[in-house]
C-alpha cells in the first residue's frame, strides 16, 4: 500500500505539474494569439494607409499629367504669340523705315509765280475784299496755313 500511496502521490504531483504546464502553455498560446490578432489588425490598418497613399499618388500623378498638358498648351500659345510679336516688330520697323524715308524726301521747290501777274500782298486766299471792308477777317474753312489736312492724315495709314 505504501507503494500505491507513493504512486498516487507522484501521480498527483506530476498531474499538478502537467496541469500547470498546460495552463502556462495555454496562457502563452492565448497571449500569442492576441498578439497575432493585434498584428493582423495593424497589418490591415497599414494596408489601408498604403492603399490610401497609393490612391493619393495616382491622383497626384493625374494632376501632374494635367499640369504638364496645360504647360504644353501654354508653351505652344507663348511660342505662337512670340512669333506674332516678332512679326509685329518687323512690321513696326518697316513702318518706321517708311516714315523716315518720307521725312527725308526732298521738299519740292516752290513754284515761282508767273512774272506778269503779281498778287496783291494784302489779299489772303479765301478772304474777299468785301469781308475786309467791314473789318471782319474771315478765313475759308478750306484754307490751312500749316499744310493740307490730307497730307497730315497720311501718317495714319502707317
Secondary structure per residue as TSV (DSSP state, phi and psi in degrees):
chain	resnum	aa	ss	phi	psi
A	1	X	-	360.0	-33.7
A	2	X	H	-60.5	-38.3
A	3	X	H	-66.3	-43.1
A	4	X	H	-63.3	-42.3
A	5	X	H	-66.0	-44.5
A	6	X	H	-62.4	-41.1
A	7	X	H	-61.2	-44.3
A	8	X	H	-64.8	-40.2
A	9	X	H	-66.0	-44.7
A	10	X	H	-65.1	-40.8
A	11	X	H	-63.3	-42.5
A	12	X	H	-65.6	-43.1
A	13	X	H	-65.7	-45.0
A	14	X	H	-65.3	-38.8
A	15	X	H	-64.5	-38.2
A	16	X	H	-64.5	-43.2
A	17	X	H	-66.2	-38.7
A	18	X	H	-65.7	-41.9
A	19	X	H	-65.5	-44.0
A	20	X	H	-62.2	-41.4
A	21	X	H	-65.1	-41.6
A	22	X	H	-64.2	-43.6
A	23	X	H	-62.4	-43.4
A	24	X	H	-62.4	-45.3
A	25	X	H	-64.1	-37.4
A	26	X	H	-64.8	-45.7
A	27	X	H	-61.6	-43.6
A	28	X	H	-63.0	-44.3
A	29	X	H	-64.4	-41.0
A	30	X	H	-63.9	-42.1
A	31	X	H	-62.9	-42.4
A	32	X	H	-68.1	-37.3
A	33	X	H	-63.5	-40.9
A	34	X	H	-63.1	-43.5
A	35	X	H	-63.1	-41.9
A	36	X	H	-61.8	-42.9
A	37	X	H	-62.8	-42.0
A	38	X	H	-64.9	-42.9
A	39	X	H	-64.7	-39.5
A	40	X	H	-61.8	-43.4
A	41	X	H	-63.9	-39.4
A	42	X	H	-65.7	-41.1
A	43	X	H	-63.3	-42.7
A	44	X	H	-62.7	-41.6
A	45	X	H	-63.9	-45.1
A	46	X	H	-64.5	-38.4
A	47	X	H	-60.8	-40.0
A	48	X	H	-63.0	-42.9
A	49	X	H	-64.1	-43.1
A	50	X	H	-62.9	-42.6
A	51	X	H	-63.0	-42.1
A	52	X	H	-64.0	-40.9
A	53	X	H	-67.7	-38.8
A	54	X	H	-62.2	-40.5
A	55	X	H	-63.9	-42.2
A	56	X	H	-62.8	-41.3
A	57	X	H	-62.4	-44.7
A	58	X	H	-64.1	-40.3
A	59	X	H	-63.5	-43.5
A	60	X	H	-68.6	-35.2
A	61	X	H	-62.2	-41.1
A	62	X	H	-62.6	-42.7
A	63	X	H	-62.6	-41.0
A	64	X	H	-63.7	-43.0
A	65	X	H	-63.0	-41.2
A	66	X	H	-64.1	-43.2
A	67	X	H	-62.9	-41.0
A	68	X	H	-61.3	-40.4
A	69	X	H	-64.8	-42.2
A	70	X	H	-64.4	-43.0
A	71	X	H	-62.6	-41.7
A	72	X	H	-61.7	-44.7
A	73	X	H	-61.7	-44.9
A	74	X	H	-65.9	-37.9
A	75	X	H	-63.0	-38.8
A	76	X	H	-63.5	-43.6
A	77	X	H	-63.9	-42.5
A	78	X	H	-61.9	-43.6
A	79	X	H	-61.7	-42.5
A	80	X	H	-62.0	-45.5
A	81	X	H	-66.2	-36.6
A	82	X	H	-63.2	-39.7
A	83	X	H	-63.4	-42.3
A	84	X	H	-63.9	-41.6
A	85	X	H	-62.7	-42.9
A	86	X	H	-58.9	-46.5
A	87	X	H	-61.1	-41.6
A	88	X	H	-66.5	-38.1
A	89	X	H	-63.1	-41.2
A	90	X	H	-62.7	-40.9
A	91	X	H	-65.2	-40.8
A	92	X	H	-65.0	-42.1
A	93	X	H	-59.8	-43.5
A	94	X	H	-62.1	-41.8
A	95	X	H	-64.8	-42.8
A	96	X	H	-62.9	-41.2
A	97	X	H	-61.8	-41.9
A	98	X	H	-65.8	-40.5
A	99	X	H	-63.1	-44.5
A	100	X	H	-61.5	-39.3
A	101	X	H	-61.5	-45.2
A	102	X	H	-64.9	-36.7
A	103	X	H	-73.3	-26.0
A	104	X	H	-93.5	-3.2
A	105	X	S	-66.5	140.3
A	106	X	-	-66.2	144.1
A	107	X	-	-76.1	129.7
A	108	X	-	-62.4	142.4
A	109	X	-	-62.8	149.2
A	110	X	-	-68.5	138.0
A	111	X	-	-78.8	121.6
A	112	X	-	-69.5	142.9
A	113	X	-	-71.7	144.3
A	114	X	-	-57.9	143.0
A	115	X	T	-67.5	-32.1
A	116	X	T	-76.7	-24.9
A	117	X	-	-117.8	106.2
A	118	X	-	-101.3	141.4
A	119	X	-	-82.9	151.9
A	120	X	-	-71.4	122.7
A	121	X	T	-64.0	-18.2
A	122	X	T	-80.4	-19.8
A	123	X	-	-82.3	137.4
A	124	X	-	-114.7	138.0
A	125	X	T	-57.7	132.0
A	126	X	T	90.9	-3.4
A	127	X	-	-114.2	127.8
A	128	X	-	-95.4	163.5
A	129	X	H	-66.0	-30.0
A	130	X	H	-64.4	-41.4
A	131	X	H	-64.6	-40.4
A	132	X	H	-72.8	-24.1
A	133	X	H	-66.4	-32.1
A	134	X	T	-86.2	-7.9
A	135	X	T	90.5	-7.7
A	136	X	-	-92.3	125.4
A	137	X	-	-94.3	115.2
A	138	X	-	-116.0	124.2
A	139	X	-	-102.5	137.7
A	140	X	-	-62.9	139.8
A	141	X	T	-66.2	-15.6
A	142	X	T	-86.9	-9.7
A	143	X	-	-90.1	136.0
A	144	X	-	-139.7	129.3
A	145	X	T	-81.9	-13.9
A	146	X	T	-98.1	5.2
A	147	X	-	116.6	167.4
A	148	X	-	-74.3	146.7
A	149	X	H	-65.1	-32.2
A	150	X	H	-67.2	-35.0
A	151	X	H	-73.1	-30.3
A	152	X	H	-72.6	-41.3
A	153	X	H	-77.1	-6.1
A	154	X	G	-62.7	-24.1
A	155	X	G	-67.3	-23.6
A	156	X	G	-66.3	-20.3
A	157	X	G	-69.2	-17.2
A	158	X	-	-96.1	360.0
